């Protein structure tokens, strides 16, 4: 019997009893090859099988079949403390990866893992894995300040290093090879990665300088670095600009053909004063039957951005416009976004119109969707409209006398639509937004709160109505389409949320196994104005899933809409542009099977990429805001502020100032007691004093440290000892704590906790996660990966419905 045949027979024996161990003698007997000459052939076959990792030899000389280890592919999300997580299935818990099991993978890498431990949802423990292969590196370039090699003992062929500000790369050092540009110290460079970390050099990256962006002290360089860190396309290629320049700056006679002429209708744009891309116009009037006419007219960007062109390719890549403090990185060149696609007053523009007839109960009883030609009557601002419908400002009313009756009708219709949404269970979260004011050098000089008056909410009501109407129209036709979906909360999240409500003594209406938006709305009403309102609102936000784009019409839980899409902002969102393109296509080609084949295979990629681009943009916006807020606070160290607790974690609590600046009071800064963290109650409770800190609680704080580069703001309590007392620790079994000097029982891991930027999935695959702490195995939360970022991510998600 030759070796191959022996291996075949041995494999059969092992597979017949896969968990049993066999000695060589056992195998020899089974094969009937017990003679001295045959014995060595069996040994050779077993040796070959061991080499091929088909069997394993233990310390006692017994062989057993190698058990197939489950290997899964996913995306690695690094933490600056060395460990990380791998997302295999967005619907399932991430796998925890120990620092010794990362294979030196970088944040965002596509990896293959082996599952080495099961999770336990009952104790918030995630499954565990180890990375066995890096399939694809997501990071190909880095950006940062170049530092000379003169001050360091670096290897030959290395001219310097790059200072990496990205917290996800804080454990890595980047060496610049003498193969590309030769920057001078202080210049910010873009470098291509030529060598990734490996077993021999697990913390080193190498690369070549390919572009010098400017000096580190140049105005706006800090934001430009954020743009490069998030890999946001921001320079339009020549062919894109050439195509944009070739487009006429007015509507031609040929372009008017096939469009419904609405130029005789009074309609207005309503935007902020600084807006330049005016992509929506509205008009309202009362009908003789008591119903309302609502017209929502959107710039027809799809008319100019045609499939297969450079403009379309670039718009798809960008996915969205990104707003970064003092600048906009537009999805489309300004020639379009601020020109022919902007609904500027008194000029003709191509539009896509959705006209609705709405009854006094807020129901859309009739509608039509069609390409149109419009001419905006007036460019209105939110401030002006609010002066008319809120303040009854006579001067403003006189200026727009011809339009005032329409504005009053708009305000009435908005109230009707708002009541309708509340009646069906739409969940409304109060969310304070801020605008950071910067000077010519890019330094922040003020943080102003954005006020949402009747006009802002009114426009939102009209856009929501149009988005729902368009989605319902094409859902009914059962054709391939792009939807904006927000799925129901996951059962485990709901269970955790309801458990917290039970602890607070809040009764939950309805069936817990059949969650409806109305139930959540009712819960918020029950706690409105009560001390626990902030906590419940935060917990509800964290229980929500993330809104995204999808070809499947799965509805929108947050606004209690059966059908929903994004139809209203094609200048700045590619999914909206795609919605317009599909409207045109079905209008011109019908909705039969042949027509449906055109886009059915493209929409998965389009919606997935659009969702990823949205998260990327939000992550960059968040990073920029955090950086500028830290810079704004940097010369206020030592000052005291009124604040509220915005989140509570095992390692301290985050607080928010009235101007939306957030910072951390680390547990080591609370000296008056040993504080226990109660996760279900989201509270820190003093063992001796019973003093309690919870979400929404007012506190007086003192600013003690700001790190602009790391976007960190540290506070301490200005009036310790004045927190309310509770009995939350009664009946709680506490571990024995032996007091130690200088509070070292708190194990000061402040800096290690605080490193690491947005868990954004974003983001990185900017991870707007709603899962609370990602590190279940470590029983605490990193600053950026813990509750504050999730809370802010949810608030952002609520804003981007």
C-alpha positions in Angstrom: 0.0 0.0 0.0 1.6 3.3 -1.1 1.7 6.4 1.1 -1.2 8.2 -0.5 -3.4 5.1 0.0 -2.3 4.9 3.6 -3.1 8.5 4.2 -6.5 8.0 2.6 -7.2 5.0 5.0 -5.9 6.9 8.0 -8.1 9.9 7.2 -11.2 7.6 7.1 -10.3 6.2 10.5 -9.8 9.7 12.1 -13.0 11.1 10.5 -15.0 8.2 11.8 -14.0 9.1 15.3 -13.0 12.8 15.0 -12.7 13.5 18.7 -10.7 10.3 19.6 -6.9 10.2 20.1 -4.9 7.3 18.6 -1.4 6.0 19.1 0.8 4.9 16.2 0.2 1.3 17.4 -3.6 1.9 17.2 -3.2 3.0 13.6 -0.9 0.2 12.6 -3.4 -2.4 14.0 -6.3 -0.7 12.2 -4.4 -0.9 8.9 -3.2 -4.4 9.5 0.4 -3.2 8.8 2.1 -4.6 11.9 5.3 -5.9 10.3 8.6 -4.0 10.9 8.8 -3.0 7.2 5.2 -1.7 7.1 5.4 0.2 10.5 7.7 2.8 9.1 5.3 3.6 6.2 2.5 4.3 8.6 4.8 6.6 10.6 5.8 8.4 7.4 2.1 8.8 6.5 1.2 10.2 9.9 4.2 12.6 9.7 3.0 13.8 6.3 -0.5 14.3 7.7 0.9 16.3 10.7 2.9 18.4 8.3 -0.2 19.1 6.3 -2.0 20.0 9.5 -4.6 17.3 9.1 -3.7 15.7 12.4 -2.0 16.9 15.6 0.4 15.1 17.9 0.0 15.7 21.7 2.7 15.4 24.4 1.8 11.8 25.1 2.5 10.7 21.5 -1.2 10.4 20.4 -2.6 11.7 17.2 -6.0 13.3 16.7 -7.8 14.9 13.8 -7.3 18.7 13.5 -10.7 20.2 14.2 -11.9 22.6 11.6 -11.7 26.1 13.2 -14.4 28.5 12.1 -12.7 31.1 9.9 -14.6 34.2 9.2 -13.8 37.4 7.2 -14.6 40.8 8.4 -13.3 44.4 9.1 -10.9 45.1 11.9 -11.6 48.1 14.1 -8.5 49.0 16.1 -8.3 50.5 19.6 -5.2 52.5 20.5 -4.7 50.3 23.6 -3.8 47.4 21.3 -6.9 45.3 21.2 -9.7 45.6 18.6 -12.9 44.2 17.2 -13.8 42.5 13.9 -17.2 43.0 12.4 -18.2 39.9 10.5 -22.0 40.5 10.3 -23.4 44.0 11.1 -26.4 42.2 12.6 -24.3 40.2 15.1 -21.9 41.2 17.9 -18.3 42.0 16.9 -15.5 39.6 17.8 -13.1 40.8 20.4 -9.4 40.6 19.4 -6.8 40.5 22.1 -3.7 42.7 21.6 -1.6 39.5 21.1 -4.0 38.3 18.4 -4.2 41.2 16.0 -1.4 40.1 13.6 -0.5 43.9 13.5 -3.6 44.7 11.5 -4.5 48.3 11.0 -7.8 50.0 11.6 -10.2 49.2 8.7 -8.2 46.2 7.4 -10.2 43.3 5.9 -9.1 40.3 7.8 -9.8 36.6 8.3 -10.2 35.4 11.9 -10.5 32.2 13.8 -13.2 32.0 16.4 -11.6 31.0 19.7 -14.3 31.8 22.3 -18.1 32.1 22.4 -19.8 35.3 23.6 -22.3 35.5 26.4 -25.0 38.2 25.9 -26.3 37.8 29.5 -23.0 39.3 30.8 -22.4 41.5 27.8 -19.4 39.4 26.7 -18.6 39.3 23.0 -17.3 36.3 21.1 -13.5 36.2 20.8 -11.3 35.6 17.8 -7.8 35.9 16.5 -6.7 37.3 13.2 -5.0 34.7 11.1 -4.7 36.6 7.8 -4.9 40.2 6.6 -6.8 40.0 3.3 -6.6 43.7 2.4 -5.1 46.8 3.9 -7.6 49.7 3.9 -4.9 52.3 4.6 -2.6 53.1 1.7 -1.5 56.6 2.6 -0.9 58.7 5.8 -0.8 62.4 6.4 1.1 64.3 9.0 3.9 66.6 10.0 7.4 65.6 8.7 10.1 65.4 11.3 13.8 65.2 10.4 16.0 62.2 11.0 18.8 64.4 12.3 17.6 64.3 15.9 17.1 60.6 15.9 19.2 57.5 15.4 17.3 56.1 12.4 18.3 53.3 10.0 20.1 54.0 6.7 17.8 55.1 3.9 15.4 56.8 6.3 15.2 60.6 6.1 12.7 61.2 8.8 9.3 60.3 10.4 5.7 61.4 10.1 3.9 62.6 13.2 0.6 60.6 13.1 -2.3 62.4 14.8 -4.8 59.6 14.1 -5.3 57.9 17.5 -5.9 54.5 15.8 -2.3 54.7 14.7 -0.9 55.9 18.0 0.9 52.6 18.5 2.7 52.8 15.2 5.7 54.7 14.0 6.0 55.9 10.4 9.5 56.0 8.7 10.0 58.0 5.6 12.2 56.4 3.0 14.7 58.2 0.8 12.9 57.3 -2.3 10.5 60.2 -2.9 10.2 63.9 -2.1 12.5 65.4 0.5 10.3 67.6 2.7 11.7 69.9 5.4 10.7 69.7 9.1 7.4 71.3 9.8 5.9 70.5 6.4 2.7 68.4 6.3 3.1 65.6 3.8 1.1 62.8 2.2 3.1 59.6 2.1 2.4 56.3 0.3 2.8 53.2 2.5 5.5 50.9 1.2 5.8 48.4 4.1 3.2 47.4 6.7 3.8 46.1 10.2 4.8 42.4 10.4 6.0 39.8 13.0 9.5 41.2 12.9 8.6 44.8 13.2 5.0 44.9 14.6 4.9 48.6 15.2 6.6 50.1 12.2 5.2 51.5 8.9 7.4 52.7 6.1 6.6 54.9 3.2 7.5 57.5 0.6 6.6 61.2 0.6 4.5 61.9 -2.5 3.0 65.3 -1.8 3.7 68.3 0.3 0.5 69.9 1.5 2.0 73.0 3.2 3.4 74.1 6.6 1.9 72.8 9.7 1.1 76.3 10.8 -0.6 77.4 7.6 -4.3 78.5 8.1 -6.7 75.6 7.6 -3.9 72.9 7.6 -5.4 71.2 10.6 -8.7 70.7 8.8 -7.0 69.6 5.6 -5.2 66.9 7.6 -8.6 65.6 8.8 -9.8 65.5 5.1 -6.8 63.4 4.1 -7.1 61.2 7.2 -10.6 60.3 6.3 -9.7 59.9 2.6 -12.3 62.3 1.4 -12.0 63.3 -2.3 -11.7 67.1 -2.3 -10.0 68.1 -5.6 -12.0 67.8 -8.8 -10.1 66.0 -11.6 -9.6 68.0 -14.8 -12.1 66.0 -16.8 -14.8 66.7 -14.2 -14.1 70.4 -14.3 -14.1 70.4 -18.1 -17.4 68.8 -18.2 -18.9 71.2 -15.6 -17.6 74.2 -17.6 -19.2 72.9 -20.7 -22.7 73.0 -19.2 -24.7 76.2 -20.0 -25.4 78.5 -17.2 -29.0 78.8 -18.2 -31.9 76.5 -19.2 -31.9 76.1 -23.0 -35.1 75.8 -25.1 -34.4 72.2 -25.8 -34.1 71.4 -22.1 -37.6 72.9 -21.5 -39.2 70.2 -23.7 -41.2 67.6 -21.9 -41.3 69.6 -18.6 -44.4 71.0 -16.9 -44.0 74.8 -16.9 -44.6 76.1 -13.4 -42.8 79.4 -13.8 -46.1 81.3 -13.2 -46.5 79.8 -9.7 -45.3 81.7 -6.6 -42.7 79.6 -4.9 -39.8 80.3 -2.6 -36.6 78.8 -1.4 -36.1 78.9 2.4 -32.5 78.5 3.7 -30.0 79.9 6.1 -28.4 83.2 5.2 -25.0 81.7 4.2 -26.5 79.0 2.0 -25.3 79.1 -1.7 -26.6 75.8 -3.0 -30.4 76.2 -3.0 -31.8 72.8 -4.0 -35.4 73.0 -2.8 -38.3 75.4 -3.3 -41.8 75.2 -1.9 -45.3 76.6 -2.3 -48.5 76.1 -0.5 -52.1 77.2 -0.9 -55.5 76.2 0.3 -57.9 74.3 -2.0 -61.6 74.9 -2.3 -62.3 71.5 -0.7 -60.5 72.5 2.5 -57.4 70.6 1.7 -53.9 72.0 1.1 -51.7 72.0 -2.0 -48.1 71.4 -1.2 -45.5 71.7 -3.9 -41.9 70.6 -3.2 -39.7 71.4 -6.2 -36.1 70.1 -6.2 -33.2 71.0 -8.4 -33.1 68.4 -11.2 -29.4 67.6 -10.8 -29.8 64.2 -12.6 -30.5 66.2 -15.8 -26.9 67.5 -15.8 -25.1 64.6 -14.1 -25.6 61.7 -16.6 -24.5 58.1 -16.0 -21.1 57.1 -17.3 -19.7 60.7 -17.3 -16.8 62.1 -15.3 -19.3 64.2 -13.2 -21.3 61.1 -12.3 -18.2 59.1 -11.4 -16.9 61.8 -9.1 -20.3 62.4 -7.5 -20.6 58.7 -6.8 -17.1 58.6 -5.3 -17.8 61.5 -3.0 -21.3 60.4 -2.1 -22.1 63.5 -0.2 -21.0 67.0 0.5 -19.0 67.4 3.7 -19.3 70.4 5.9 -16.2 71.2 7.9 -16.5 74.3 10.1 -15.4 77.0 7.7 -15.6 75.2 4.4 -17.6 72.8 2.3 -16.2 69.9 0.3 -19.0 69.8 -2.3 -20.2 66.7 -4.1 -20.5 68.7 -7.3 -18.3 71.5 -8.7 -19.5 75.0 -7.8 -20.5 75.7 -11.4 -23.3 73.2 -10.8 -24.0 73.4 -7.1 -24.0 77.2 -6.8 -25.0 77.8 -10.4 -27.3 76.0 -12.8 -28.4 73.5 -10.2 -29.1 76.1 -7.5 -32.7 77.5 -7.5 -31.6 81.1 -7.4 -34.5 83.7 -7.5 -36.0 85.1 -10.7 -34.2 82.6 -13.1 -35.5 79.5 -14.8 -34.3 76.2 -13.5 -35.0 72.5 -14.3 -36.6 70.8 -11.4 -38.2 67.6 -10.2 -41.5 68.4 -8.6 -43.7 66.5 -6.1 -47.1 68.1 -5.8 -49.3 66.8 -3.0 -52.9 67.3 -1.9 -53.1 67.0 1.9 -56.2 66.8 3.9 -56.8 68.6 7.3 -55.6 65.4 9.1 -52.2 65.4 7.3 -52.9 62.6 4.9 -51.6 62.8 1.3 -54.8 62.1 -0.7 -53.4 62.8 -4.1 -50.0 63.5 -5.7 -48.0 63.6 -8.8 -44.2 63.5 -9.5 -42.9 65.0 -12.7 -40.0 67.0 -14.3 -40.8 70.7 -14.3 -39.5 74.2 -15.1 -39.7 76.7 -12.3 -38.7 80.2 -11.4 -38.2 81.0 -7.7 -40.1 84.1 -6.7 -38.0 84.9 -3.7 -34.9 83.7 -1.8 -36.2 83.6 1.8 -34.2 83.0 4.9 -35.2 81.2 8.1 -34.9 84.4 10.0 -37.2 86.3 7.7 -39.9 83.6 7.8 -39.7 83.4 11.6 -40.2 87.1 11.8 -43.4 86.8 9.8 -45.0 83.7 11.3 -43.6 83.9 14.9 -42.9 87.6 15.7 -45.5 89.3 13.4 -42.8 91.7 12.4 -44.6 94.4 10.4 -41.5 95.6 8.6 -40.7 92.2 7.3 -44.3 91.5 6.4 -44.5 94.7 4.4 -41.4 93.8 2.5 -42.9 90.4 1.5 -46.5 91.5 1.5 -47.5 89.4 -1.6 -46.1 86.2 -0.1 -47.2 86.6 3.5 -50.6 84.8 3.0 -48.7 81.8 1.6 -46.3 81.8 4.6 -49.3 81.8 6.9 -50.8 78.8 5.0 -47.4 77.1 5.3 -47.3 77.5 9.0 -50.8 76.0 9.3 -49.9 73.0 7.1 -46.8 72.4 9.1 -48.8 72.2 12.3 -51.1 69.7 10.6 -48.2 67.5 9.4 -46.5 67.7 12.8 -49.6 66.5 14.6 -50.0 63.7 12.0 -46.4 62.5 12.6 -46.9 62.6 16.4 -50.2 60.8 16.1 -48.6 57.9 14.3 -45.7 57.7 16.7 -42.8 59.6 15.2 -40.0 60.0 17.8 -38.8 63.5 18.3 -35.5 64.2 20.1 -34.4 67.6 21.2 -30.9 68.1 19.8 -28.9 71.3 20.3 -26.7 72.1 17.3 -23.8 74.6 17.4 -22.0 76.6 14.7 -18.3 77.3 15.3 -17.2 80.8 14.3 -13.6 81.1 13.1 -11.4 84.0 12.1 -9.4 84.4 8.9 -6.7 82.2 10.3 -9.1 79.4 11.1 -9.0 80.0 14.9 -12.3 79.6 16.6 -13.6 82.8 18.2 -17.1 81.7 19.2 -19.6 78.8 19.4 -23.1 79.8 18.6 -26.2 77.7 19.2 -28.4 77.1 16.1 -32.0 77.9 16.9 -34.7 75.9 15.2 -37.8 78.0 14.8 -41.0 77.5 13.0 -39.5 78.0 9.6 -36.8 75.4 10.1 -39.3 72.9 11.3 -41.8 73.8 8.6 -39.3 73.1 5.8 -38.4 69.8 7.5 -42.2 68.9 7.5 -42.5 69.6 3.8 -39.3 67.6 2.9 -40.5 64.7 5.0 -43.8 64.7 3.3 -42.2 64.7 -0.2 -39.7 61.9 0.8 -42.5 59.7 2.0 -44.8 60.4 -1.0 -42.0 59.6 -3.5 -41.0 56.4 -1.7 -44.6 55.2 -1.3 -45.3 55.9 -5.0 -42.4 53.7 -6.2 -42.9 51.0 -3.6 -46.4 50.6 -4.8 -45.1 50.2 -8.4 -42.8 47.4 -7.1 -39.8 48.6 -9.1 -36.1 48.8 -8.1 -35.6 52.0 -6.1 -33.4 53.7 -3.5 -34.9 53.9 0.0 -33.7 55.5 3.3 -34.4 52.9 5.9 -34.3 52.9 9.7 -35.0 49.4 11.0 -36.7 48.5 14.3 -34.3 48.2 17.3 -32.7 44.9 17.9 -34.5 42.7 20.5 -31.4 42.6 22.8 -31.2 46.4 22.7 -34.9 46.7 23.5 -34.7 44.2 26.3 -31.8 46.1 27.9 -33.7 49.4 27.5 -36.9 48.0 29.0 -34.9 46.5 31.9 -33.5 50.0 32.7 -37.0 51.4 32.5 -38.2 48.8 35.0 -35.4 49.8 37.4 -36.7 53.4 37.1 -40.2 52.3 37.7 -41.4 53.4 34.3 -44.2 51.2 32.8 -43.8 50.2 29.2 -47.0 50.3 27.1 -47.7 47.6 24.5 -46.1 44.3 23.8 -42.3 44.2 24.3 -42.1 41.6 21.5 -43.8 43.9 19.0 -42.0 47.2 19.2 -43.7 50.2 17.6 -42.5 53.8 17.4 -45.6 54.9 19.3 -44.4 52.9 22.3 -41.1 54.8 22.4 -42.9 58.1 21.9 -45.2 57.4 24.8 -42.2 56.5 27.0 -40.6 59.9 26.2 -43.8 61.7 27.1 -43.9 59.9 30.5 -40.5 61.2 31.5 -40.8 64.7 29.9 -39.8 67.3 32.4 -38.7 64.7 35.0 -35.1 64.2 36.3 -34.8 60.9 34.5 -35.7 62.5 31.1 -32.2 62.9 29.8 -31.2 59.4 30.9 -34.2 57.7 29.2 -33.7 59.8 26.0 -30.1 58.7 25.9 -30.9 55.1 26.5 -33.5 55.2 23.8 -31.1 56.7 21.3 -28.6 54.0 22.0 -31.2 51.3 21.5 -31.9 52.5 17.9 -30.3 51.1 14.8 -28.5 53.2 12.3 -30.4 54.7 9.4 -28.9 53.8 6.0 -29.7 53.5 2.3 -31.1 50.3 0.8 -32.9 48.9 -2.2 -35.4 47.3 0.2 -38.4 49.4 1.3 -38.1 48.5 5.0 -39.6 51.8 6.4 -38.3 54.3 8.8 -38.8 53.5 12.5 -37.7 56.9 13.9 -40.3 58.9 12.0 -42.9 56.0 12.0 -43.0 56.0 8.2 -43.9 52.9 6.2 -42.0 54.2 3.1 -39.2 56.7 3.1 -36.5 57.9 0.7 -34.2 60.9 0.2 -35.5 62.9 -2.7 -34.8 66.5 -1.6 -31.0 67.2 -1.7 -29.5 65.9 -5.0 -26.9 68.7 -5.0 -25.3 67.3 -1.9 -26.3 63.6 -1.7 -25.8 61.0 -4.3 -28.8 58.8 -3.3 -31.1 61.7 -3.9 -29.5 62.2 -7.3 -30.1 58.5 -8.0 -33.8 58.8 -6.9 -34.2 61.5 -9.5 -32.5 59.5 -12.2 -34.8 56.5 -11.5 -37.9 58.8 -11.7 -36.8 60.0 -15.1 -36.0 56.5 -16.2 -39.3 54.9 -15.3 -41.2 57.9 -16.7 -39.4 57.5 -20.1 -39.2 53.7 -20.2 -42.1 52.4 -18.2 -42.0 49.9 -15.3 -42.1 46.6 -17.1 -39.6 43.8 -16.6 -37.2 45.0 -19.2 -37.0 48.4 -17.7 -36.6 47.0 -14.2 -33.5 45.0 -15.3 -31.6 48.3 -16.0 -30.8 49.1 -12.4 -31.7 46.1 -10.3 -28.1 44.8 -10.1 -26.6 48.3 -9.4 -28.6 49.4 -6.4 -26.9 47.3 -3.8 -23.5 48.8 -4.6 -24.9 52.3 -4.9 -26.8 52.2 -1.6 -23.9 50.5 0.3 -21.3 53.0 -1.0 -23.6 55.9 -0.2 -24.1 54.8 3.4 -20.3 54.4 3.8 -19.7 57.8 2.3 -22.2 59.3 4.6 -20.5 57.8 7.7 -17.1 58.9 6.4 -18.4 62.5 6.1 -20.0 62.5 9.5 -16.8 61.1 11.0 -14.7 63.9 9.4 -17.3 66.5 10.5 -17.2 65.2 14.1 -13.4 65.2 14.2 -13.2 68.7 13.0 -15.8 70.0 15.4 -14.1 68.2 18.3 -10.7 69.7 17.3 -12.1 73.3 16.9 -14.0 73.0 20.2 -10.9 71.9 22.0 -9.0 74.8 20.4 -11.7 77.2 21.5 -11.4 76.0 25.1 -7.6 75.9 25.1 -7.1 79.4 26.6 -9.9 78.9 29.2 -8.0 76.5 31.4 -8.7 77.3 35.1 -12.2 78.7 34.4 -15.4 77.3 35.9 -18.6 76.5 34.0 -22.1 75.3 34.5 -22.6 71.9 32.9 -24.7 68.8 32.8 -23.7 65.2 32.9 -24.0 63.8 29.3 -22.8 60.3 29.9 -21.6 58.1 32.7 -19.0 55.3 32.4 -16.9 53.1 34.6 -13.9 55.5 34.2 -15.8 58.7 34.9 -18.4 60.9 33.3 -18.7 63.2 30.3 -20.1 66.6 30.8 -21.6 69.0 28.3 -21.4 72.8 28.5 -24.4 74.9 27.2 -22.3 75.7 24.1 -22.2 71.9 23.3 -18.5 71.5 24.3 -18.0 68.1 25.9 -15.3 66.9 28.2 -14.3 64.2 30.6 -14.2 64.2 34.4 -12.1 61.2 35.0 -12.9 58.9 38.0 -9.5 59.8 39.4 -10.5 63.4 39.7 -13.4 62.6 42.0 -11.6 62.4 45.4 -14.3 62.5 48.0 -15.3 58.9 47.8 -14.9 55.6 46.0 -17.5 55.5 43.2 -19.2 52.4 41.9 -20.4 52.3 38.4 -24.0 50.9 38.0 -24.4 50.1 34.3 -28.2 49.5 34.3 -28.8 52.8 36.2 -26.1 54.6 34.3 -24.9 56.1 37.5 -21.7 56.6 39.6 -22.6 56.2 43.3 -20.3 56.9 46.2 -19.9 54.0 48.6 -19.7 56.1 51.7 -21.5 59.3 50.9 -24.1 57.7 48.5 -23.6 60.8 46.3 -24.8 60.0 42.8 -24.0 61.3 39.3 -26.4 60.5 36.5 -27.2 61.7 33.0 -28.8 65.1 32.9 -27.6 66.1 36.3 -26.4 69.7 36.6 -22.8 70.1 37.8 -20.3 72.9 38.3 -17.0 72.1 36.6 -13.5 73.5 36.3 -11.4 73.1 33.1 -8.1 71.6 34.0 -6.5 70.5 30.7 -7.0 70.7 26.9 -5.1 68.7 24.3 -6.1 70.1 20.9 -4.2 67.5 18.8 -6.0 64.6 20.6 -9.3 66.6 20.8 -9.3 66.0 24.6 -10.9 68.3 27.2 -10.5 67.5 30.9 -12.6 68.9 33.7 -12.9 68.3 37.4 -15.8 69.0 39.8 -15.7 72.6 41.0 -18.1 71.8 43.9 -17.6 68.2 45.0 -19.7 67.0 47.7 -22.9 68.5 46.5 -24.4 65.7 44.4 -27.8 64.3 45.3 -27.8 61.1 47.4 -29.6 57.9 46.4 -30.1 54.3 47.7 -29.0 52.8 44.4 -26.3 50.7 46.1 -28.7 49.2 48.6 -28.9 45.4 47.9 -26.0 45.6 45.5 -23.2 43.1 46.3 -20.0 45.0 46.1 -16.4 43.7 45.9 -14.1 44.3 48.8 -12.1 47.4 48.3 -9.0 48.1 50.4 -8.3 51.8 50.5 -4.9 52.8 49.1 -2.9 56.0 49.2 -3.3 58.7 46.7 -6.4 57.1 45.2 -4.1 54.6 43.4 -7.0 52.0 43.8 -8.5 53.7 40.8 -5.6 52.5 38.6 -4.9 55.6 36.6 -5.4 54.5 33.1 -6.7 57.9 32.1 -4.6 58.5 29.1 -4.8 54.9 27.8 -8.6 55.1 28.2 -8.8 58.5 26.5 -6.8 57.6 23.4 -8.6 56.4 20.3 -10.8 58.5 18.2 -14.3 57.9 16.8 -15.4 54.3 17.0 -16.9 55.3 13.7 -17.4 52.5 12.1 -16.8 56.1 11.7 -16.4 55.5 10.8 -11.7 54.5 9.8 -14.8 52.8 8.7 -16.4 55.5 10.5 -18.5 53.4 13.0 -21.5 55.2 14.2 -22.2 52.4 16.6 -25.2 52.1 18.9 -23.7 49.2 20.9 -22.2 51.1 23.9 -18.9 49.8 25.0 -17.3 47.7 22.3 -14.9 46.1 24.7 -17.1 43.7 26.6 -14.1 41.6 27.6 -12.4 44.6 29.4 -15.5 45.8 31.4 -14.8 49.4 30.7 -15.1 51.8 27.8 -12.4 53.7 25.9 -13.3 57.4 25.7 -14.0 57.6 22.0 -15.3 54.1 21.7 -17.7 54.4 24.6 -20.9 56.0 25.4 -20.2 59.6 24.4 -19.4 58.8 20.8 -22.3 56.5 20.5 -24.6 59.1 22.0 -23.3 61.7 19.6 -23.5 59.3 16.8 -27.1 58.7 17.5 -27.8 62.4 17.7 -26.2 62.8 14.4 -28.2 60.0 13.0 -31.4 61.6 14.2 -30.4 64.8 12.5 -29.6 63.0 9.2 -33.0 61.2 8.9 
